[in-house]
């Protein structure tokens, strides 16, 4: 089987309607049969706009960067990409080769 790694980079304050975008992306992935996904929260990051997002000393969090990562069969990820591209208005989506040693 051919596997790929899907990475989606966004901000924790990004929305899809009234809900957090990252939650909606995860719901979509689960409903479409993706077997697993992980959300990572960054402590500092910036994108093309140059705005730095970081944890502040007096706040638990700011608009921190998030990364959603999925390793799944290539055919399924390619099927889901058009919808993900519509959902992620700003941010970055990457699809890269990965070698699965054990699943």
N, C-alpha and C positions, 0 to 999 in steps of 0.2 A: 504494500500500500504506500502511496505517496502522501506524506504529511507536509504541512506548511505551518509557519508561526505567524499568526495575525497579531499585530500590535496596534492599539488605538491610543493616541495621546490626546488628552483634553484637560480642561480645567474643572475642578470640582463644582464650581458654580454654574457650569453650562447646563442649560435646561432643554427638555423636550416636552413642550406644553408646560404644565405646572410641576412636573417631576424632574428630579436630577437626571441628566442625560445618561450618566454612567449606569444608573439603575435600569433605565429603559433599554439600554443596549444589552445589559445582562439578561433581562427578561426576554428580549428578542432572541438572543443566542440560545438560551435554554429552550424556548418554545420551538426553535428550528432544529433541535436535536444535537446541538453542540454538547459534548460530553463533559467539558470542564472549562472554566475561565477563572482568572485571578485579576483582582484590581490592586494595583500598587499605588500608594500615595507618596509623592515626592516631598522632600523638605525644602527644596528650592528649585526653581526652573524658570525659563522664559521661552517664548516662541518668537515668530517673525516680527511681532509688534514691539519686541524689546522690553516689554513690561516684566519686571522680576516679581515672581510670586514666591513668598517664603513664609515660614513660621515666624511669627513675631514673639518677642519675649513675653509680652503681656496678654497675648491671645493664644488660645489653644490651636487655632489654625486660621489661615487666610484663604484666598482663592488658590489653593494648592494644585500643582500639576498631578494628574492621574494617568496611569497607564493600565489599559486592559490588555491582558495577554491570553491568547488561546493557541493551543497546538491541536490541530484537527486534520482530518483528511482533506486533501486539496480540493476535491470536487465540491465538498460541502461549503468550504470557505468561499470559493469562487462564486457559488450560487448566492451567497449572502451579501457579497460585496456591494451590489447596486443599492440595496436597502440601507446598508451601513453608510454608504456615501451620502445618501439623502439625510440620514439622521445626524451625522457629524458635519455640521456647517463650517465650523472652524476647528482646527486641530489637524492631526496627521494620522493617516492610516497606512501601515506598511504590511507587506506580505513577503516573507522570506523563507528560504529553504531551511529545513531542520532535519537532522537525522535522529530518529527515535530509536533508542537502544532497547528500551523495555516499556511496554504499555500494559 
